[in-house]
Amino acid sequence: MRVEHIGIAVKDLTAVADQYQKLFPGIKIVPEPVADGSMKMAIAHFANIKIELMEPLKEDSPVGKFIAKNGEGIHHLAFLTDDMEASLANAAACDIRLVTEKPYIGAEGFLVAFLHPKDTHGVLSEFCQKPIS
């Protein structure tokens, strides 16, 4: 398993994407559609990791609530798994609660599920599995 991406909650996606382009010349930043309309997202592709930049469009969305409570910053860490079911079963065996009852399709078509931050030392953690080609 490896860290697949880091999610960062931001107030102004355009401003942050512009800053990243200036700070890290040559990186590719790709807009990512969000089906539920709760946020705007773009993914910054670095050589060894991706950064998900997330701007809430609704104050009562998970990212909106996060920013209201904590301000901008790291929202979650995502861990790549080859076997979502086994990873979730292992988390349950370790008494880790799930935030999402059932994995769903998230950014870039990955299958995703979140682990409760109260059970992972205050860090919202995500398992993600690449789409089957």
C-alpha positions in Angstrom: 0.0 0.0 0.0 1.2 3.5 -0.7 -0.2 7.1 -0.3 -2.1 7.8 -3.5 -3.0 11.4 -2.8 -3.5 14.1 -0.2 -6.7 16.0 -0.1 -6.5 19.7 0.7 -9.5 21.9 1.5 -9.2 25.4 0.0 -11.5 28.5 -0.1 -10.5 29.5 -3.6 -9.5 26.7 -6.0 -8.5 29.0 -8.9 -6.2 31.1 -6.7 -4.6 28.0 -5.2 -4.2 26.3 -8.6 -2.5 29.5 -9.9 -0.2 29.6 -6.9 0.8 25.9 -7.4 1.5 26.6 -11.1 3.9 29.4 -10.1 5.4 27.6 -7.2 5.9 24.3 -8.9 6.5 25.1 -12.6 5.6 22.2 -15.0 3.1 20.3 -12.8 -0.1 19.4 -14.5 -3.3 20.5 -12.7 -6.4 18.8 -14.1 -10.0 19.9 -13.2 -12.0 16.9 -11.8 -15.9 16.9 -12.0 -17.7 16.2 -8.8 -21.1 14.5 -9.5 -22.9 15.7 -6.4 -22.1 19.4 -7.0 -20.8 19.9 -3.4 -17.4 21.2 -4.5 -15.0 22.1 -7.2 -11.9 19.9 -7.5 -8.7 19.9 -9.4 -5.9 17.4 -9.1 -2.2 18.5 -9.1 0.0 15.7 -10.6 3.5 15.5 -9.1 6.0 12.9 -10.0 5.4 10.8 -6.8 2.0 11.8 -5.6 -1.2 13.7 -6.4 -2.8 16.6 -4.5 -6.6 16.9 -4.6 -7.5 20.6 -4.2 -11.1 20.9 -3.0 -13.2 24.1 -2.8 -16.7 23.6 -1.2 -19.7 25.0 -3.1 -22.0 24.4 -0.2 -21.3 25.4 3.4 -23.0 22.2 4.7 -20.9 19.9 2.6 -18.2 17.8 4.2 -15.4 20.1 2.9 -17.5 23.2 3.7 -17.9 22.0 7.3 -14.2 21.1 7.5 -13.1 24.6 6.5 -15.7 26.2 8.8 -14.3 24.2 11.7 -10.5 24.0 10.9 -9.8 26.5 8.1 -8.0 25.6 4.9 -5.6 22.6 5.1 -5.1 18.9 4.8 -8.5 17.3 4.7 -7.5 13.6 4.2 -4.9 11.1 3.2 -5.7 8.5 0.6 -4.1 5.1 0.5 -4.0 3.0 -2.6 -5.2 -0.6 -2.2 -5.5 -3.4 -4.7 -8.3 -5.0 -2.8 -10.9 -2.7 -1.3 -12.9 -5.5 0.4 -9.8 -6.9 2.1 -8.7 -3.5 3.3 -12.1 -2.7 4.7 -12.3 -6.1 6.4 -8.9 -5.5 7.9 -10.0 -2.0 9.1 -13.1 -3.6 10.8 -10.9 -6.3 12.4 -8.9 -3.4 13.9 -12.1 -1.8 15.2 -11.9 1.1 12.7 -15.3 2.6 11.8 -16.2 3.5 8.3 -17.5 7.0 7.4 -19.1 5.6 4.3 -21.2 2.4 4.6 -20.4 1.2 1.1 -17.5 2.1 -1.2 -18.4 4.4 -4.1 -16.9 5.8 -7.3 -14.9 8.9 -6.5 -12.4 11.2 -8.3 -10.7 9.7 -11.4 -13.1 6.8 -11.3 -11.4 5.3 -8.2 -13.5 3.1 -5.8 -13.3 4.9 -2.5 -14.2 4.5 1.2 -13.3 6.7 4.2 -12.3 5.6 7.7 -13.5 7.5 10.7 -10.9 10.1 11.9 -11.7 9.4 15.6 -10.4 5.9 15.0 -7.3 7.0 13.0 -5.7 9.5 15.3 -7.6 12.5 14.0 -6.8 12.0 10.3 -9.6 11.3 7.9 -8.2 8.4 5.9 -9.4 7.0 2.5 -8.9 3.7 0.8 -8.9 4.0 -2.9 -8.7 1.3 -5.6 -7.9 2.0 -9.3 -10.7 1.5 -11.7 -10.7 -1.8 -13.5 -9.8 -1.2 -17.1 
